[in-house]
Amino acid sequence: SFVDSDTGAQVDNGQHVFLGCCTAYAQLLSDIGTLEWTFRQERLRIEVRSPEGKRAVLSGLPLPAPLHLLVSFLRYPHLGWREKIHAAFALLRIRRERNRQQAKLQRISFADWLRQNHQSPRAVANFWDLIVLPSLNDCSENVSASMAFMLFQVALLQTAHGADVGYAKSGLSAVMGEPITARLQQLGVNLMLGRSVEHFTVSDDDRITGARLAGGETQKADYYLSALPPESMIGLLPQRWQANSSLAPAMTHTWSPIVNLHIWYDRAVADFDFVAFIDSPVQWVFNRTRIAKLTGPGQYLTVSLSGAWEYWGQTKEQLRRTFLIELERLLPQARGAQIQRFLVVKEQRSTFRSLPGLLDNRLPARTPIANLVLAGDWTDTGWPATMESAVRSGNTAAAAIANIGLEFES
């Protein structure tokens, strides 16, 4: 998070959400005492609107999964009856698949699988990608069927509360960064913030013997844990390790951008906490005034654009023209409202891509270097690029270090 100098508001780079299935992330917030600073739905409720004003709500009932979604899915007006029947059969096939990591599903795109299972382009746009795009930061054409199966199984089809939406009511620095920093300092951890590691020295017996910092100082430790992006981590190693067959696949990761638009209106223009739109360049809109319980009379909205290659290269003025006009089309109350602030935050390398055919670029926590352990959402957690994946990677890395210690003792 950062403080916007014009408005004084605490701004996250973009709106982050977590789902009911994100148990490790929720446990972390509970451990640091900030879970109560989040909002969590008691049952799934997502409103989906069209530019013509047609509204739908995907919501859960007190029934076992996947029956909890049946009524709202049958009422969903953005698909025809034939499309709903085909989608229901596809969902059943996904739910019944016991080996979603099989090579066949990892090598084809989810869109190819959907076409093989009679899904129309309209069904992909109005239902499947409504879930895939914000969750995987990519569309069904680009993600592997394996990762999409994981998403639908874990979030929607296995438990009735897997897709319940949660989000921080304060900025993420307040909910995560600052409390974690305070907890580490209470535990006696020496935090060296703002200090870059330039190089790992690796001995002939495949152990790191020191981490050289910018400025020449060397830090020595029993174990070293890297939570860097893969190419940064590889770049710290001696040349002979950069081509190592166990580590080099990490360099094949590619990345997907997110563009976030932060807009302050002079009056209330939205009657929701958050909403998804179909048939529009606007994907998801979050009412930060409601979420963070800010005072009026103005209103602060965040527009989140996932898989945003189309908008990454556009200037602030181009984005402003496109999206303010579109928001007036979608939100009639925005017509004539004054814009007090329009802020663009772009992340070109926001998340790694779950492309088909890349079977080994998500590395395990343990590495061929005996005392080097890896963490990061891009490691082999089985989850897409999410806060949940990041926390799970940290838990796995901690367990790996404990196991290494036991091995050394024995």
HELIX and SHEET records of a PDB file:
HELIX    1   1 THR A   23  ILE A   32  1                                  10    
HELIX    2   2 LEU A   35  TRP A   37  5                                   3    
HELIX    3   3 LEU A   67  LEU A   69  5                                   3    
HELIX    4   4 LEU A   70  ARG A   75  1                                   6    
HELIX    5   5 TRP A   81  ARG A   96  1                                  16    
HELIX    6   6 ALA A  103  ARG A  107  1                                   5    
HELIX    7   7 PHE A  110  GLN A  116  1                                   7    
HELIX    8   8 PRO A  121  ALA A  123  1                                   3    
HELIX    9   9 VAL A  124  TRP A  128  3                                   5    
HELIX   10  10 ASP A  129  LEU A  136  1                                   8    
HELIX   11  11 ALA A  145  PHE A  152  1                                   8    
HELIX   12  12 GLN A  153  LEU A  157  3                                   5    
HELIX   13  13 LEU A  172  LEU A  172  1                                   1    
HELIX   14  14 SER A  173  GLY A  177  3                                   5    
HELIX   15  15 GLU A  178  GLN A  186  1                                   9    
HELIX   16  16 PRO A  230  GLY A  235  1                                   6    
HELIX   17  17 GLN A  239  GLN A  242  1                                   4    
HELIX   18  18 ALA A  248  THR A  252  5                                   5    
HELIX   19  19 ARG A  288  ILE A  291  1                                   4    
HELIX   20  20 TRP A  309  TRP A  312  1                                   4    
HELIX   21  21 LYS A  316  LEU A  330  1                                  15    
HELIX   22  22 PRO A  332  ALA A  334  5                                   3    
HELIX   23  23 MET A  387  GLU A  409  1                                  23    
SHEET    1   A 2 PHE A   2  VAL A   3  0                                        
SHEET    2   A 2 GLN A  10  VAL A  11 -1                                        
SHEET    1   B 3 VAL A  17  LEU A  19  0                                        
SHEET    2   B 3 VAL A 165  ALA A 168 -1                                        
SHEET    3   B 3 THR A  38  ARG A  40 -1                                        
SHEET    1   C 7 ARG A  55  SER A  59  0                                        
SHEET    2   C 7 ARG A  45  ARG A  49 -1                                        
SHEET    3   C 7 PHE A 274  PHE A 277  1                                        
SHEET    4   C 7 TRP A 284  ASN A 287 -1                                        
SHEET    5   C 7 GLN A 299  SER A 306 -1                                        
SHEET    6   C 7 TRP A 255  TYR A 265 -1                                        
SHEET    7   C 7 ILE A 339  PHE A 352 -1                                        
SHEET    1   D 3 VAL A 197  VAL A 202  0                                        
SHEET    2   D 3 ILE A 208  LEU A 213 -1                                        
SHEET    3   D 3 THR A 218  GLN A 219 -1                                        
SHEET    1   E 2 TYR A 224  SER A 226  0                                        
SHEET    2   E 2 LEU A 372  LEU A 374  1                                        
END                                                                             
